[in-house]
Amino acid sequence: MTGAALDLLCRLVRSALDAEEGRATGGTVPLGEVPVRDLLDAVRRHRVPELLLARADVLGLPAEVVRVLGAMVEGARGQRQVHVLETVRAWRLLDAAGLDPLVFKGVALAVLTTGDPAARGAGDVDLLVRPEAAAAAHRLLTGAGWALHEQGRVEPDMWAWRHVQRWGHTLTYLGAGADVDLHWRLDAMPGAQPATADLLARRTTVAVGGVRLPTLAPADAFRHLAGHREGWTWLRTLVDLRRLARDPAVLAEPLSSPALTSLAAARATVGLPATVPAAVLAALDRVPDAALARARAAHEHPVAIFGGARAGREVRNGLATVRGARDVQQLAMTLVLPAHAALPVRSATAWGGVPRAVALRVRRIRRLVGR
């Protein structure tokens, strides 16, 4: 994706959100010298066809662009419908067992921010349960047809399960309709996000598929997205941040350094609501230019599914959220034996599991260094 295409997409998204907020948009956004194909590639890459299509008239988009955006949205209609059904099915499965699950991101976030379940593209189903309920949730999901990847099918009686539970925060279950990300914390770093019990206590509800589903309170949803580095990958997440920031209560509490960086990235790309307090804007002015440059680079590059620098990136991000000794332990374990390194290991005890996991990790690092 070219820098010119990204700049144009940012202008379009910013104007579309201005229109959504009832602000003057400045009229048609000209495509200039950017080829239509480059613009559409950027739209796909950053997952914002729904937003642009909804404001196509205000933006003055050419008929050929509107036609392709319509095809993108229509082509994903079936997937969105399945996503809604699978979201409700997964939540009901765990709720009926008394696990008190919470749904976040995905369709729940779309409803929370816009009232429209179709305003945001489909993805995984994200569920949050208390840590002590994770094993029961695992058994329910696998019994209902969802499955961990064949190379990481851990069970609660394995050492790998216990390692992932202590040092990780999520497991992904593959499904025929939609995958489920089961979370017992929002972040592996304990100090990065509130405790799960607190998040559940503050939850709100949204209507999805005719069912009232519990989801994160707006302030918690904002802090999760802002602390999460997804905003450095897709403009769609920065759109979510801007929409959430329209609620003054969301910005009432001090923001962490990672949250400020993400909000500064949003301001530089998709803009911010006019209601953001002056004190917050002043804090954004102090975000280093180097951090915004990294966000810009992430927006221009193709999305990488796997990355060899994953542990190093997690440590760098984690340093900004250290709150105590447990966070320091988490950082050390991320370097030595991160949660995902345990998944291929089949062992009931740490005596057998740790040496095998370390050996696999060393072998992988050697392969990466030798490339």
C-alpha atoms as a printed R data frame, in Angstrom:
    type eleno elety resid chain resno       x       y      z
1   ATOM     1    CA   MET     A     1   0.000   0.000  0.000
2   ATOM     2    CA   THR     A     2   1.363   3.407 -0.942
3   ATOM     3    CA   GLY     A     3   1.692   6.283  1.480
4   ATOM     4    CA   ALA     A     4  -0.504   8.395 -0.780
5   ATOM     5    CA   ALA     A     5  -3.299   5.811 -0.621
6   ATOM     6    CA   LEU     A     6  -3.076   5.697  3.176
7   ATOM     7    CA   ASP     A     7  -3.190   9.503  3.398
8   ATOM     8    CA   LEU     A     8  -6.272   9.583  1.172
9   ATOM     9    CA   LEU     A     9  -7.968   6.848  3.198
10  ATOM    10    CA   CYS     A    10  -7.290   8.760  6.412
11  ATOM    11    CA   ARG     A    11  -8.898  11.892  4.961
12  ATOM    12    CA   LEU     A    12 -11.944   9.911  3.844
13  ATOM    13    CA   VAL     A    13 -12.344   8.157  7.195
14  ATOM    14    CA   ARG     A    14 -11.898  11.418  9.092
15  ATOM    15    CA   SER     A    15 -14.565  13.149  7.000
16  ATOM    16    CA   ALA     A    16 -16.933  10.186  7.315
17  ATOM    17    CA   LEU     A    17 -16.626  10.295 11.105
18  ATOM    18    CA   ASP     A    18 -17.089  14.065 11.120
19  ATOM    19    CA   ALA     A    19 -20.344  13.524  9.240
20  ATOM    20    CA   GLU     A    20 -21.338  10.803 11.693
21  ATOM    21    CA   GLU     A    21 -20.888  13.335 14.511
22  ATOM    22    CA   GLY     A    22 -22.827  16.056 12.687
23  ATOM    23    CA   ARG     A    23 -19.730  18.183 12.081
24  ATOM    24    CA   ALA     A    24 -18.907  20.057  8.888
25  ATOM    25    CA   THR     A    25 -16.905  17.783  6.595
26  ATOM    26    CA   GLY     A    26 -15.515  20.256  4.087
27  ATOM    27    CA   GLY     A    27 -17.371  18.591  1.233
28  ATOM    28    CA   THR     A    28 -16.119  16.101 -1.322
29  ATOM    29    CA   VAL     A    29 -12.738  14.475 -0.705
30  ATOM    30    CA   PRO     A    30 -10.928  14.335 -4.080
31  ATOM    31    CA   LEU     A    31  -9.014  11.176 -4.962
32  ATOM    32    CA   GLY     A    32  -6.280  13.233 -6.571
33  ATOM    33    CA   GLU     A    33  -3.563  11.116 -8.209
34  ATOM    34    CA   VAL     A    34  -4.274   7.993 -6.166
35  ATOM    35    CA   PRO     A    35  -5.439   5.119 -8.403
36  ATOM    36    CA   VAL     A    36  -8.817   3.670 -7.460
37  ATOM    37    CA   ARG     A    37  -7.254   0.226 -7.087
38  ATOM    38    CA   ASP     A    38  -4.763   1.525 -4.507
39  ATOM    39    CA   LEU     A    39  -7.530   3.183 -2.524
40  ATOM    40    CA   LEU     A    40  -9.661   0.026 -2.506
41  ATOM    41    CA   ASP     A    41  -6.667  -2.059 -1.463
42  ATOM    42    CA   ALA     A    42  -6.196   0.325  1.468
43  ATOM    43    CA   VAL     A    43  -9.883   0.031  2.386
44  ATOM    44    CA   ARG     A    44  -9.607  -3.776  2.485
45  ATOM    45    CA   ARG     A    45  -6.341  -3.662  4.395
46  ATOM    46    CA   HIS     A    46  -7.796  -1.357  7.065
47  ATOM    47    CA   ARG     A    47 -11.274  -2.926  7.212
48  ATOM    48    CA   VAL     A    48 -13.396   0.199  6.800
49  ATOM    49    CA   PRO     A    49 -15.725  -0.410  3.800
50  ATOM    50    CA   GLU     A    50 -18.877  -0.146  5.956
51  ATOM    51    CA   LEU     A    51 -17.972   3.318  7.219
52  ATOM    52    CA   LEU     A    52 -17.107   4.737  3.787
53  ATOM    53    CA   LEU     A    53 -20.126   3.207  2.079
54  ATOM    54    CA   ALA     A    54 -22.474   4.671  4.703
55  ATOM    55    CA   ARG     A    55 -21.096   8.198  3.994
56  ATOM    56    CA   ALA     A    56 -20.377   7.838  0.276
57  ATOM    57    CA   ASP     A    57 -22.661  10.734 -0.681
58  ATOM    58    CA   VAL     A    58 -21.060  13.147  1.773
59  ATOM    59    CA   LEU     A    59 -17.578  12.107  0.646
60  ATOM    60    CA   GLY     A    60 -18.471  12.434 -3.030
61  ATOM    61    CA   LEU     A    61 -17.003   9.040 -3.881
62  ATOM    62    CA   PRO     A    62 -16.989   8.080 -7.574
63  ATOM    63    CA   ALA     A    63 -19.612   5.585 -8.717
64  ATOM    64    CA   GLU     A    64 -17.009   2.887 -9.373
65  ATOM    65    CA   VAL     A    65 -15.690   3.169 -5.810
66  ATOM    66    CA   VAL     A    66 -19.211   3.052 -4.360
67  ATOM    67    CA   ARG     A    67 -19.962  -0.015 -6.465
68  ATOM    68    CA   VAL     A    68 -16.937  -1.914 -5.175
69  ATOM    69    CA   LEU     A    69 -17.543  -0.830 -1.566
70  ATOM    70    CA   GLY     A    70 -21.104  -2.092 -1.898
71  ATOM    71    CA   ALA     A    71 -19.817  -5.405 -3.206
72  ATOM    72    CA   MET     A    72 -17.402  -5.673 -0.267
73  ATOM    73    CA   VAL     A    73 -20.137  -5.059  2.265
74  ATOM    74    CA   GLU     A    74 -22.673  -7.272  0.515
75  ATOM    75    CA   GLY     A    75 -20.114 -10.050  0.078
76  ATOM    76    CA   ALA     A    76 -19.491 -10.077  3.821
77  ATOM    77    CA   ARG     A    77 -23.180 -10.073  4.736
78  ATOM    78    CA   GLY     A    78 -23.373 -13.839  5.167
79  ATOM    79    CA   GLN     A    79 -20.247 -13.866  7.296
80  ATOM    80    CA   ARG     A    80 -21.655 -11.111  9.522
81  ATOM    81    CA   GLN     A    81 -24.895 -13.023  9.989
82  ATOM    82    CA   VAL     A    82 -22.995 -16.161 10.938
83  ATOM    83    CA   HIS     A    83 -20.850 -14.104 13.282
84  ATOM    84    CA   VAL     A    84 -23.965 -12.842 15.082
85  ATOM    85    CA   LEU     A    85 -25.387 -16.360 15.383
86  ATOM    86    CA   GLU     A    86 -22.097 -17.815 16.624
87  ATOM    87    CA   THR     A    87 -21.628 -14.976 19.096
88  ATOM    88    CA   VAL     A    88 -25.015 -15.664 20.631
89  ATOM    89    CA   ARG     A    89 -24.481 -19.441 20.537
90  ATOM    90    CA   ALA     A    90 -21.099 -19.305 22.270
91  ATOM    91    CA   TRP     A    91 -22.329 -16.867 24.919
92  ATOM    92    CA   ARG     A    92 -25.458 -18.915 25.640
93  ATOM    93    CA   LEU     A    93 -23.385 -22.092 25.919
94  ATOM    94    CA   LEU     A    94 -21.242 -20.649 28.691
95  ATOM    95    CA   ASP     A    95 -24.001 -18.602 30.315
96  ATOM    96    CA   ALA     A    96 -26.308 -21.619 30.643
97  ATOM    97    CA   ALA     A    97 -23.538 -23.355 32.595
98  ATOM    98    CA   GLY     A    98 -23.351 -20.444 35.041
99  ATOM    99    CA   LEU     A    99 -19.918 -19.220 33.889
100 ATOM   100    CA   ASP     A   100 -21.101 -15.602 33.625
101 ATOM   101    CA   PRO     A   101 -19.326 -14.824 30.317
102 ATOM   102    CA   LEU     A   102 -18.952 -11.387 28.765
103 ATOM   103    CA   VAL     A   103 -18.772 -10.683 25.002
104 ATOM   104    CA   PHE     A   104 -16.529  -7.917 23.710
105 ATOM   105    CA   LYS     A   105 -15.088  -6.545 20.472
106 ATOM   106    CA   GLY     A   106 -16.765  -7.774 17.267
107 ATOM   107    CA   VAL     A   107 -20.498  -7.302 16.916
108 ATOM   108    CA   ALA     A   108 -20.876  -6.242 20.562
109 ATOM   109    CA   LEU     A   109 -18.471  -3.352 19.995
110 ATOM   110    CA   ALA     A   110 -20.293  -2.368 16.798
111 ATOM   111    CA   VAL     A   111 -23.550  -2.070 18.727
112 ATOM   112    CA   LEU     A   112 -21.872  -0.317 21.654
113 ATOM   113    CA   THR     A   113 -20.334   2.370 19.423
114 ATOM   114    CA   THR     A   114 -22.979   2.838 16.718
115 ATOM   115    CA   GLY     A   115 -26.094   0.878 17.642
116 ATOM   116    CA   ASP     A   116 -25.718  -1.058 14.375
117 ATOM   117    CA   PRO     A   117 -24.368  -4.643 14.438
118 ATOM   118    CA   ALA     A   118 -23.415  -4.305 10.760
119 ATOM   119    CA   ALA     A   119 -21.310  -1.148 11.253
120 ATOM   120    CA   ARG     A   120 -18.148  -3.179 11.824
121 ATOM   121    CA   GLY     A   121 -16.881  -6.155  9.850
122 ATOM   122    CA   ALA     A   122 -17.124  -9.678 11.243
123 ATOM   123    CA   GLY     A   123 -14.264 -11.396 13.020
124 ATOM   124    CA   ASP     A   124 -13.707 -13.747 15.921
125 ATOM   125    CA   VAL     A   125 -16.052 -14.143 18.876
126 ATOM   126    CA   ASP     A   126 -14.303 -12.786 21.979
127 ATOM   127    CA   LEU     A   127 -15.483 -14.083 25.348
128 ATOM   128    CA   LEU     A   128 -14.217 -13.108 28.800
129 ATOM   129    CA   VAL     A   129 -14.637 -15.377 31.826
130 ATOM   130    CA   ARG     A   130 -13.131 -15.437 35.297
131 ATOM   131    CA   PRO     A   131  -9.792 -17.281 35.399
132 ATOM   132    CA   GLU     A   132 -11.248 -20.054 37.548
133 ATOM   133    CA   ALA     A   133 -13.959 -20.657 34.914
134 ATOM   134    CA   ALA     A   134 -11.566 -21.076 31.972
135 ATOM   135    CA   ALA     A   135 -11.256 -24.867 32.285
136 ATOM   136    CA   ALA     A   136 -15.036 -25.342 32.322
137 ATOM   137    CA   ALA     A   137 -15.413 -22.952 29.366
138 ATOM   138    CA   HIS     A   138 -12.758 -24.938 27.491
139 ATOM   139    CA   ARG     A   139 -14.663 -28.200 27.983
140 ATOM   140    CA   LEU     A   140 -17.945 -26.613 26.886
141 ATOM   141    CA   LEU     A   141 -16.456 -25.081 23.733
142 ATOM   142    CA   THR     A   142 -14.642 -28.245 22.664
143 ATOM   143    CA   GLY     A   143 -17.752 -30.300 23.424
144 ATOM   144    CA   ALA     A   144 -19.778 -27.997 21.152
145 ATOM   145    CA   GLY     A   145 -17.440 -28.373 18.178
146 ATOM   146    CA   TRP     A   146 -14.845 -25.664 18.638
147 ATOM   147    CA   ALA     A   147 -11.253 -26.946 18.740
148 ATOM   148    CA   LEU     A   148  -7.813 -25.643 19.560
149 ATOM   149    CA   HIS     A   149  -5.247 -25.848 16.768
150 ATOM   150    CA   GLU     A   150  -4.026 -29.422 16.315
151 ATOM   151    CA   GLN     A   151  -0.501 -28.379 17.310
152 ATOM   152    CA   GLY     A   152  -1.670 -26.855 20.572
153 ATOM   153    CA   ARG     A   153  -4.561 -28.928 21.887
154 ATOM   154    CA   VAL     A   154  -3.909 -28.518 25.580
155 ATOM   155    CA   GLU     A   155  -6.184 -29.850 28.306
156 ATOM   156    CA   PRO     A   156  -6.609 -28.668 31.917
157 ATOM   157    CA   ASP     A   157  -4.625 -31.630 33.298
158 ATOM   158    CA   MET     A   158  -1.514 -30.725 31.255
159 ATOM   159    CA   TRP     A   159   1.443 -28.613 32.324
160 ATOM   160    CA   ALA     A   160   0.979 -26.493 29.186
161 ATOM   161    CA   TRP     A   161  -2.544 -25.543 30.277
162 ATOM   162    CA   ARG     A   162  -1.330 -24.382 33.655
163 ATOM   163    CA   HIS     A   163   1.529 -22.432 32.068
164 ATOM   164    CA   VAL     A   164  -0.786 -20.708 29.595
165 ATOM   165    CA   GLN     A   165  -3.307 -19.930 32.341
166 ATOM   166    CA   ARG     A   166  -0.679 -18.296 34.520
167 ATOM   167    CA   TRP     A   167   1.336 -16.410 31.917
168 ATOM   168    CA   GLY     A   168  -1.115 -15.945 29.055
169 ATOM   169    CA   HIS     A   169  -4.553 -14.444 28.717
170 ATOM   170    CA   THR     A   170  -6.338 -16.136 25.817
171 ATOM   171    CA   LEU     A   171  -6.769 -19.282 23.748
172 ATOM   172    CA   THR     A   172  -8.254 -19.457 20.240
173 ATOM   173    CA   TYR     A   173 -10.773 -22.155 19.345
174 ATOM   174    CA   LEU     A   174 -11.351 -22.805 15.657
175 ATOM   175    CA   GLY     A   175 -14.953 -23.221 14.537
176 ATOM   176    CA   ALA     A   176 -16.828 -23.964 11.337
177 ATOM   177    CA   GLY     A   177 -18.819 -20.723 11.594
178 ATOM   178    CA   ALA     A   178 -16.584 -18.420 13.625
179 ATOM   179    CA   ASP     A   179 -13.537 -18.846 15.812
180 ATOM   180    CA   VAL     A   180 -13.786 -18.123 19.528
181 ATOM   181    CA   ASP     A   181 -11.105 -16.308 21.519
182 ATOM   182    CA   LEU     A   182 -11.536 -17.326 25.141
183 ATOM   183    CA   HIS     A   183 -10.033 -14.738 27.518
184 ATOM   184    CA   TRP     A   184  -9.600 -14.947 31.275
185 ATOM   185    CA   ARG     A   185  -7.769 -11.586 31.334
186 ATOM   186    CA   LEU     A   186  -7.699  -8.779 28.776
187 ATOM   187    CA   ASP     A   187  -3.904  -8.640 28.785
188 ATOM   188    CA   ALA     A   188  -1.104 -10.936 29.875
189 ATOM   189    CA   MET     A   189   0.397  -8.037 31.846
190 ATOM   190    CA   PRO     A   190  -1.568  -7.884 35.119
191 ATOM   191    CA   GLY     A   191  -1.071  -4.126 35.450
192 ATOM   192    CA   ALA     A   192  -2.152  -3.328 31.908
193 ATOM   193    CA   GLN     A   193  -5.901  -3.845 32.372
194 ATOM   194    CA   PRO     A   194  -8.347  -4.041 35.300
195 ATOM   195    CA   ALA     A   195  -8.972  -7.379 36.997
196 ATOM   196    CA   THR     A   196 -11.543  -9.586 35.297
197 ATOM   197    CA   ALA     A   197 -13.869  -9.451 38.302
198 ATOM   198    CA   ASP     A   198 -13.902  -5.645 38.118
199 ATOM   199    CA   LEU     A   199 -14.630  -5.685 34.394
200 ATOM   200    CA   LEU     A   200 -17.552  -8.069 34.919
201 ATOM   201    CA   ALA     A   201 -18.910  -5.926 37.730
202 ATOM   202    CA   ARG     A   202 -18.958  -2.791 35.537
203 ATOM   203    CA   ARG     A   203 -20.363  -4.402 32.404
204 ATOM   204    CA   THR     A   204 -23.204  -3.082 30.302
205 ATOM   205    CA   THR     A   205 -25.465  -4.873 27.809
206 ATOM   206    CA   VAL     A   206 -26.118  -4.582 24.073
207 ATOM   207    CA   ALA     A   207 -28.772  -6.134 21.838
208 ATOM   208    CA   VAL     A   208 -27.313  -8.722 19.452
209 ATOM   209    CA   GLY     A   209 -29.488 -11.089 17.445
210 ATOM   210    CA   GLY     A   210 -32.502 -10.339 19.638
211 ATOM   211    CA   VAL     A   211 -30.549 -11.180 22.815
212 ATOM   212    CA   ARG     A   212 -29.174  -8.825 25.463
213 ATOM   213    CA   LEU     A   213 -25.496  -9.675 25.754
214 ATOM   214    CA   PRO     A   214 -23.192  -8.385 28.505
215 ATOM   215    CA   THR     A   215 -20.179  -6.470 27.213
216 ATOM   216    CA   LEU     A   216 -17.453  -4.190 28.504
217 ATOM   217    CA   ALA     A   217 -18.461  -0.795 29.824
218 ATOM   218    CA   PRO     A   218 -17.481   1.947 27.330
219 ATOM   219    CA   ALA     A   219 -14.521   3.147 29.428
220 ATOM   220    CA   ASP     A   220 -13.193  -0.411 29.764
221 ATOM   221    CA   ALA     A   221 -13.705  -1.095 26.051
222 ATOM   222    CA   PHE     A   222 -11.787   2.096 25.281
223 ATOM   223    CA   ARG     A   223  -8.886   1.253 27.583
224 ATOM   224    CA   HIS     A   224  -8.686  -2.269 26.199
225 ATOM   225    CA   LEU     A   225  -8.540  -1.111 22.590
226 ATOM   226    CA   ALA     A   226  -6.176   1.745 23.368
227 ATOM   227    CA   GLY     A   227  -3.845  -0.473 25.370
228 ATOM   228    CA   HIS     A   228  -4.048  -3.201 22.746
229 ATOM   229    CA   ARG     A   229  -1.713  -2.643 19.789
230 ATOM   230    CA   GLU     A   230  -4.400  -3.488 17.227
231 ATOM   231    CA   GLY     A   231  -4.741   0.241 16.658
232 ATOM   232    CA   TRP     A   232  -1.270   0.162 15.212
233 ATOM   233    CA   THR     A   233  -2.439  -2.395 12.662
234 ATOM   234    CA   TRP     A   234  -5.874  -1.346 11.403
235 ATOM   235    CA   LEU     A   235  -7.567   2.020 11.051
236 ATOM   236    CA   ARG     A   236 -10.778   0.239 12.013
237 ATOM   237    CA   THR     A   237  -9.594   0.024 15.614
238 ATOM   238    CA   LEU     A   238  -8.746   3.733 15.643
239 ATOM   239    CA   VAL     A   239 -12.254   4.389 14.318
240 ATOM   240    CA   ASP     A   240 -13.557   2.423 17.312
241 ATOM   241    CA   LEU     A   241 -11.433   4.561 19.639
242 ATOM   242    CA   ARG     A   242 -12.776   7.791 18.172
243 ATOM   243    CA   ARG     A   243 -16.347   6.573 18.492
244 ATOM   244    CA   LEU     A   244 -15.821   5.500 22.102
245 ATOM   245    CA   ALA     A   245 -14.094   8.800 22.928
246 ATOM   246    CA   ARG     A   246 -17.313  10.664 22.139
247 ATOM   247    CA   ASP     A   247 -18.484   9.701 25.641
248 ATOM   248    CA   PRO     A   248 -16.906  12.179 28.116
249 ATOM   249    CA   ALA     A   249 -16.919   9.506 30.843
250 ATOM   250    CA   VAL     A   250 -14.488   7.416 28.801
251 ATOM   251    CA   LEU     A   251 -11.743  10.013 29.239
252 ATOM   252    CA   ALA     A   252 -12.558  10.955 32.821
253 ATOM   253    CA   GLU     A   253  -9.758   8.834 34.342
254 ATOM   254    CA   PRO     A   254  -6.006   9.238 33.604
255 ATOM   255    CA   LEU     A   255  -4.799   7.240 30.596
256 ATOM   256    CA   SER     A   256  -1.775   4.955 30.522
257 ATOM   257    CA   SER     A   257   1.163   5.676 28.255
258 ATOM   258    CA   PRO     A   258   0.110   3.019 25.690
259 ATOM   259    CA   ALA     A   259  -3.439   4.400 25.669
260 ATOM   260    CA   LEU     A   260  -2.181   7.919 25.047
261 ATOM   261    CA   THR     A   261  -0.003   6.685 22.192
262 ATOM   262    CA   SER     A   262  -2.940   4.913 20.564
263 ATOM   263    CA   LEU     A   263  -5.150   7.966 20.993
264 ATOM   264    CA   ALA     A   264  -2.412  10.136 19.480
265 ATOM   265    CA   ALA     A   265  -2.249   7.713 16.545
266 ATOM   266    CA   ALA     A   266  -6.012   8.085 16.175
267 ATOM   267    CA   ARG     A   267  -5.728  11.879 16.168
268 ATOM   268    CA   ALA     A   268  -3.038  11.719 13.476
269 ATOM   269    CA   THR     A   269  -5.073   9.435 11.218
270 ATOM   270    CA   VAL     A   270  -8.836   9.365 11.738
271 ATOM   271    CA   GLY     A   271  -9.140  12.400 14.009
272 ATOM   272    CA   LEU     A   272 -10.832  12.804 17.385
273 ATOM   273    CA   PRO     A   273 -14.228  14.105 18.521
274 ATOM   274    CA   ALA     A   274 -14.523  17.779 19.367
275 ATOM   275    CA   THR     A   275 -15.457  16.789 22.937
276 ATOM   276    CA   VAL     A   276 -11.983  15.474 23.900
277 ATOM   277    CA   PRO     A   277 -10.840  17.544 26.925
278 ATOM   278    CA   ALA     A   278  -7.998  20.032 26.516
279 ATOM   279    CA   ALA     A   279  -5.964  18.234 29.191
280 ATOM   280    CA   VAL     A   280  -6.069  15.022 27.159
281 ATOM   281    CA   LEU     A   281  -5.076  16.870 23.979
282 ATOM   282    CA   ALA     A   282  -2.130  18.394 25.840
283 ATOM   283    CA   ALA     A   283  -1.040  14.921 26.945
284 ATOM   284    CA   LEU     A   284  -1.254  13.717 23.340
285 ATOM   285    CA   ASP     A   285   1.073  16.538 22.307
286 ATOM   286    CA   ARG     A   286   3.735  14.947 24.515
287 ATOM   287    CA   VAL     A   287   3.635  11.566 22.782
288 ATOM   288    CA   PRO     A   288   7.048  11.073 21.091
289 ATOM   289    CA   ASP     A   289   7.188  11.464 17.327
290 ATOM   290    CA   ALA     A   290   9.003   8.117 17.154
291 ATOM   291    CA   ALA     A   291   5.940   6.331 18.558
292 ATOM   292    CA   LEU     A   292   3.699   7.906 15.928
293 ATOM   293    CA   ALA     A   293   6.217   6.987 13.238
294 ATOM   294    CA   ARG     A   294   6.024   3.334 14.338
295 ATOM   295    CA   ALA     A   295   2.239   3.472 14.164
296 ATOM   296    CA   ARG     A   296   2.404   5.001 10.687
297 ATOM   297    CA   ALA     A   297   4.801   2.286  9.519
298 ATOM   298    CA   ALA     A   298   2.482  -0.394 10.892
299 ATOM   299    CA   HIS     A   299  -0.427   1.129  8.960
300 ATOM   300    CA   GLU     A   300   1.468   1.061  5.675
301 ATOM   301    CA   HIS     A   301   2.764  -2.495  5.898
302 ATOM   302    CA   PRO     A   302   0.830  -5.672  5.043
303 ATOM   303    CA   VAL     A   303  -0.667  -7.427  8.042
304 ATOM   304    CA   ALA     A   304   1.723 -10.093  9.309
305 ATOM   305    CA   ILE     A   305   0.040 -13.195 10.712
306 ATOM   306    CA   PHE     A   306   3.194 -14.455 12.353
307 ATOM   307    CA   GLY     A   307   6.203 -12.419 13.416
308 ATOM   308    CA   GLY     A   308   9.612 -13.555 14.557
309 ATOM   309    CA   ALA     A   309  10.023 -10.465 16.743
310 ATOM   310    CA   ARG     A   310   6.861 -11.202 18.699
311 ATOM   311    CA   ALA     A   311   8.504 -11.661 22.111
312 ATOM   312    CA   GLY     A   312  10.670  -8.564 21.726
313 ATOM   313    CA   ARG     A   313   7.688  -6.480 20.673
314 ATOM   314    CA   GLU     A   314   5.652  -7.745 23.639
315 ATOM   315    CA   VAL     A   315   8.450  -6.843 26.026
316 ATOM   316    CA   ARG     A   316   8.762  -3.326 24.586
317 ATOM   317    CA   ASN     A   317   5.016  -2.821 24.835
318 ATOM   318    CA   GLY     A   318   4.905  -4.372 28.296
319 ATOM   319    CA   LEU     A   319   7.528  -2.043 29.702
320 ATOM   320    CA   ALA     A   320   5.039   0.805 29.363
321 ATOM   321    CA   THR     A   321   2.516  -0.965 31.622
322 ATOM   322    CA   VAL     A   322   4.669  -2.306 34.456
323 ATOM   323    CA   ARG     A   323   2.902  -1.703 37.760
324 ATOM   324    CA   GLY     A   324   4.636  -4.091 40.164
325 ATOM   325    CA   ALA     A   325   6.700  -7.209 40.761
326 ATOM   326    CA   ARG     A   326   4.172  -9.489 39.039
327 ATOM   327    CA   ASP     A   327   4.456  -7.422 35.866
328 ATOM   328    CA   VAL     A   328   8.246  -7.710 35.977
329 ATOM   329    CA   GLN     A   329   7.881 -11.488 36.267
330 ATOM   330    CA   GLN     A   330   5.563 -11.427 33.257
331 ATOM   331    CA   LEU     A   331   8.121  -9.535 31.183
332 ATOM   332    CA   ALA     A   332  10.867 -11.987 32.128
333 ATOM   333    CA   MET     A   333   8.707 -14.985 31.264
334 ATOM   334    CA   THR     A   334   7.765 -13.406 27.928
335 ATOM   335    CA   LEU     A   335  11.437 -13.478 26.985
336 ATOM   336    CA   VAL     A   336  12.316 -16.862 28.484
337 ATOM   337    CA   LEU     A   337   9.231 -19.024 27.977
338 ATOM   338    CA   PRO     A   338   6.118 -17.137 26.809
339 ATOM   339    CA   ALA     A   339   2.722 -18.738 27.113
340 ATOM   340    CA   HIS     A   340   2.414 -19.761 23.463
341 ATOM   341    CA   ALA     A   341   5.720 -21.674 23.638
342 ATOM   342    CA   ALA     A   342   4.051 -24.276 25.861
343 ATOM   343    CA   LEU     A   343   1.209 -25.146 23.492
344 ATOM   344    CA   PRO     A   344   2.958 -27.920 21.488
345 ATOM   345    CA   VAL     A   345   4.190 -29.693 24.646
346 ATOM   346    CA   ARG     A   346   2.380 -32.830 25.852
347 ATOM   347    CA   SER     A   347   3.380 -33.336 29.459
348 ATOM   348    CA   ALA     A   348   1.475 -33.618 32.718
349 ATOM   349    CA   THR     A   349   4.178 -32.025 34.858
350 ATOM   350    CA   ALA     A   350   6.610 -29.135 34.730
351 ATOM   351    CA   TRP     A   351   9.488 -31.605 35.086
352 ATOM   352    CA   GLY     A   352   8.793 -32.930 31.618
353 ATOM   353    CA   GLY     A   353   7.148 -29.865 30.110
354 ATOM   354    CA   VAL     A   354   9.636 -27.095 30.838
355 ATOM   355    CA   PRO     A   355  12.744 -28.760 29.293
356 ATOM   356    CA   ARG     A   356  10.818 -29.703 26.148
357 ATOM   357    CA   ALA     A   357   9.301 -26.238 25.792
358 ATOM   358    CA   VAL     A   358  12.670 -24.552 26.265
359 ATOM   359    CA   ALA     A   359  14.278 -26.867 23.697
360 ATOM   360    CA   LEU     A   360  11.540 -26.090 21.159
361 ATOM   361    CA   ARG     A   361  11.927 -22.375 21.775
362 ATOM   362    CA   VAL     A   362  15.702 -22.454 21.360
363 ATOM   363    CA   ARG     A   363  15.294 -24.404 18.129
364 ATOM   364    CA   ARG     A   364  12.800 -21.859 16.809
365 ATOM   365    CA   ILE     A   365  15.019 -18.907 17.723
366 ATOM   366    CA   ARG     A   366  17.944 -20.531 15.945
367 ATOM   367    CA   ARG     A   367  15.858 -20.980 12.807
368 ATOM   368    CA   LEU     A   368  14.786 -17.350 12.887
369 ATOM   369    CA   VAL     A   369  18.352 -16.107 13.438
370 ATOM   370    CA   GLY     A   370  19.599 -18.287 10.612
371 ATOM   371    CA   ARG     A   371  17.182 -16.846  8.055
